[in-house]
Amino acid sequence: MDRGIKIGALGGGLLGLLIGFLVGGPLVSLALGAIAGALGGDLANLGIDQRFINDVTEDLAPGSSALFLMARDADPEATAAALEPFEGKVYYSYLPEETEAQLREILAEDEL
């Protein structure tokens, strides 16, 4: 497996926490609230594309699951190819570097 994909998989927890309310329970929603509150805004204000949020929200059915990956300098097509055996739908979105740095700082300070 490509090194970039492995790094993306390891960083996936960060974005998973950020968007966890889409598929998670109260604990994940609470974590999301803490992050959003610390950054002073909702998901769109955090730099997450509103269309991405809407697409994922519309497509996830009750009882389904999602895996969110955050990777730096990853090749989206290679990532999609690596995940193909799992027969999922792949969405792409990008976080501004400032938002990513803020998330990493917050998560390093508070173990969610």
N, C-alpha and C positions, 0 to 999 in steps of 0.2 A: 504494500500500500504506500502511496506517495506520502512523503514527510509532511507536506502542507495539509493533506487531508487528516493525518493523525493529529497535527497541532490544532486543526479546526475542531476535531472531535473533542479534544481536551478542553478547548475554550467554550464548547457548546453550552456548558452549564450557565455561563453568564447570560447569554441571550435567552436561554430557557427560563431563567428566573425573571428576566425582563418581560417576556411575553407569556409567562406561565399562566396568567389569568385566562388565556384563551382555552386552555385544556386542563388546567390544574384545579386543585381544591382550595379550600380556605387558607391553608398554610402557604401555598405558592402565591395566592392573591395577596396575602399579608406581606410576603417578601417583596412582591412587586410594588405594593403600596409604599413600603419603606424606601425602596430605591427611587420611585417616582417622586415621593415627597422630598427626599434628600436632594434631588436634582431640581425640584421646584416646578414640576409640570406633569402633564399626562404623557402617554406614549408618543403621540405625534410631536409634542414639544421636546421630546428626548432625541428627536432626529430620526425616528423610525417612520418610514414611508407609510402614509395613511392607506394607500392602495394595498400595500402588503398586509397591513392589519386587517383590512376589510376582506381581502381574498382568503386569508387563513381562517378568519372568523366564519365566513360563509361556508367554506368547504369542510370544516371539522364537524363531524356528527357526534352526538352523545355516544360515549363508549369508545370513541376512537382515540388515537394518541398522536403525538407529534414529537419530532426531534429537531431542536433548533441548534445550529452550529454557528459559531463566530470564529472566523479565521482571517488572518492578515495575509494579503497577497495570495489568496487561494484562487485556483482556476475553477469557476463555477461548473463548467462542463465536466471536468475531471471528478469533481465532487459528486455531481449527479450520476456519473458513470459508476463510481464506487458504491453508491447507494442503490443502484438499479436492482440488484438481487432482492431487495426488500420490498419492491413493488409499491413504493410510495410516490407521492407527488412532491416535486421539488419547487420551492419558491426562493426567490433571491431578493435581498434587500441589503442596503449598506448603511452602516452607522458612521456618522462623522467621527473623525479621530478624537476630537475633544470629548464627545459623549462616551466613546469607548474608554478613554483614560479616566473619566469620572466614574464610570461603572466599576472599573478595576480597583480604583481607590476606595470606593464605598464598600465593595465586597471584601477587600483586604482588611478594612477596619472592623466590620461587623460580620461575624460568621452567621449567615442566614440559615 
